Amino acid sequence: MKQFLSFVRKEFYHVFRDRKTLLMLFGLPIVQIVLFGFALTNEVKNAKIVIFDYAKDIASQEITQKFEANQNFQLTKSLMNAKQIESAFKKENVKLAIVFPANFYEDLLHLHKAQIQIIADGSDPNTASTLQNYANAIIMDYQMDLLQNQKLPYSINTELRMLYNPELKGATTFVPGIMALVLMLICVLMTAVSIVREKEMGTMEILLVSPFNPFLVIVSKALPYFLLSMVNLTVILVMATTLLDMPIHGSLLLLVAESALLIICALSVGLLISNITKSQQAAMLISMMGMMLPIILFTGFMFPLENMPKPLQLFSNIVPSKWYYIIAKSIMLKGLGIAAIWKETLVLIGMTVLLLFLSLKKFKTRLE
Amino acid sequence: MNMVEVVDVVKTYNKGSLTAVDQVNFSVKKGELFGLIGPDGAGKTTIFRILTTLLLPNQGSASVAGLDVVKDYKQIRKMVGYMPGKFSLYQDLTVEENLNFFASVFNTSIAENYDLIKDIYVQIEPFKDRRAGKLSGGMKQKLALCCALIHKPEILFLDEPTTGVDVVSRKEFWDMLGRLKDQGITILVSTPYMDEATLCERIALIQNGKIMSVETPDEIIKQYPDPLFAIKASNMGKLLIDLRNNPYIKTCNAFGEFHHITFNNLSDSSMEILVKSLENQNHKEIEINPITPNIEDCFINLMN
């Protein structure tokens, strides 16, 4: 036990005396949260839209003019056929289609109620929802104009339909995704370097020629980074709730526990990398290049997994952050409890145990 | 009882394409100060790593304190002190933190074995709050020795402990090894410096992975086959070439201020004949004296 504690203390010395590590450990998450947070909520400009006008009356034309005047939109053409909508989305990179039903103005005038259909490309949920909001604003604007001129309680309802991704998953849910990304990257990177550094410095040679148990080496390497990552998690959660207005509808305790599970899983990945590589550079490359892309691609917060080909969807199952993303979303946004996410939790636990076992197995008790 | 026993050990790298250690045999007695002497790349570090259970031999067997280096590696690791050739302590930890850490790794404390390291530790104690990476070469080696000694090992493996250390610190270091030996610790030390060989009780001369001789330093010197002379003249570079082409000369090697030579068919008049022939080749201020060979002479002789 004394052995273990003194090893853990030594690891803390390493972290706190190395400015670069410290900066990476605490600076990177903050930078990433801010960067991703604001990059992903950026407004969209010059989005291509098409208008399909059955009505061709004064009201529909005025609204069309308003769309044309708005710098967020770029009206590419007016369609004559309903079938063209689908091909416009698929072939011409159109982001939004606006459909005026026949007798639009008549309905507005006599029934005091008219409908406009807005069809958005939901495969890019953030853009789609942003555009939807812009479109709503334009129509509301027109409605206000009408009210002022005629003092009549007209109302226009917009009916929204999201193609390809009807639930619009990921509207503001990028925060759990970034949490998964940041925690994975930091934890993997930190631990990946830790054991390999001892090999490079030659200290591993002395450690091996001692009564030290490989299991203890691995656990005492992981523990300091686990504690530091929990601090990191707190920072991330505070930033997400205050700066990015992220709600936490479910149990905070459960969220922290699940995050701790992801951290342990990521630490195990790092330890495995550390055990199979020979230099710090190789370990860093594997954990940065080898981890970053799969995490961004297959977590599901940037690119919906449902849109991917089957083989890639299957591959995404081995990315731990994917499961964490589902868990975190369920807790934070839907307010669900453990009953809803026990399967994902079990998958994460299984991965962690397997990875820890592998890294223990790969730990070399000799130099070759 | 032999503390170290090495029998027919072979170690190859790169799937057998490079033989680092070739059929090596030697043994170290309990309480002995044993030196492995040889140039860089001779295979000294490989032998140390096999004995400290860090590498597996391809052939042959080796034991430390009667324990097999392959089968009983866990027990061996508890009882040996190892100081690798490259400085291998934590550079970002202070002197005291390093020592404390290695003490606790071996389940002991500085206080428990302080008498063993006291002589050495007092010299680095003024710098105990300094980071190990900021120490001078000699200080680093003293600290590394302290760390290797902290658990009171029965046998010490020191791989080139004086490489890159100044002359004064080297002398101090060897004095310390002498004192440790007096306390009954078996010490196996390697060095590329031939002059340090005489400080060992017994030495093994090693070259290209093969051991050429295992003897006491005196015995190795005694076994030198020919009388040896030191010679110098005003133009040493030309002298070396002329001597090597001289029919009277068997061997000639440059040794700093002098060249060391041996004669073919040595007789009482050999020296005079040589001086004359050299004077004919325009050499001036010729000075020649008989000398006793040193370890380096013996090493070069064995190499050829």
Contacts between the chains, C-beta under 8 A, distances in Angstrom:
chain1	res1	chain2	res2	distance
A	2	B	104	5.5
A	2	B	107	7.3
A	3	B	104	5.6
A	3	B	105	6.1
A	3	B	107	6.4
A	6	B	100	6.9
A	6	B	101	5.7
A	6	B	104	3.9
A	6	B	105	7.4
A	7	B	101	7.6
A	7	B	104	8.0
A	7	B	105	7.5
A	10	B	90	6.9
A	10	B	93	6.8
A	10	B	97	7.4
A	10	B	101	5.3
A	13	B	90	7.9
A	13	B	92	6.7
A	13	B	93	5.7
A	13	B	97	6.6
A	14	B	90	7.5
A	14	B	92	6.2
A	17	B	92	4.7
A	18	B	92	6.7
A	201	B	88	6.6
A	201	B	90	7.5
A	201	B	91	7.2
A	202	B	84	5.7
A	202	B	86	4.7
A	202	B	87	7.4
A	202	B	88	3.5
A	203	B	88	5.2
A	203	B	89	6.8
A	203	B	90	6.1
A	205	B	54	6.4
A	205	B	82	7.5
A	205	B	84	5.0
A	205	B	88	5.7
A	206	B	82	6.4
A	206	B	84	6.7
A	206	B	88	5.3
A	206	B	89	7.7
A	206	B	102	7.4
A	206	B	147	7.5
A	206	B	148	8.0
A	207	B	105	7.1
A	208	B	53	7.9
A	208	B	54	6.1
A	208	B	77	7.2
A	209	B	52	4.9
A	209	B	53	6.9
A	209	B	54	6.7
A	209	B	77	5.3
A	209	B	80	6.4
A	209	B	82	4.3
A	210	B	77	6.0
A	210	B	78	7.8
A	210	B	102	7.8
A	210	B	105	5.0
A	210	B	106	6.0
A	211	B	74	7.8
A	211	B	77	6.2
A	211	B	78	4.6
A	211	B	105	7.5
A	211	B	106	6.4
A	211	B	107	6.8
A	212	B	105	5.6
A	365	B	73	7.6
A	366	B	53	7.1
A	366	B	54	5.6
A	366	B	55	6.4
A	366	B	56	6.6
A	367	B	49	6.4
A	367	B	54	4.6
A	367	B	55	5.7
A	368	B	55	6.4
A	368	B	56	7.6
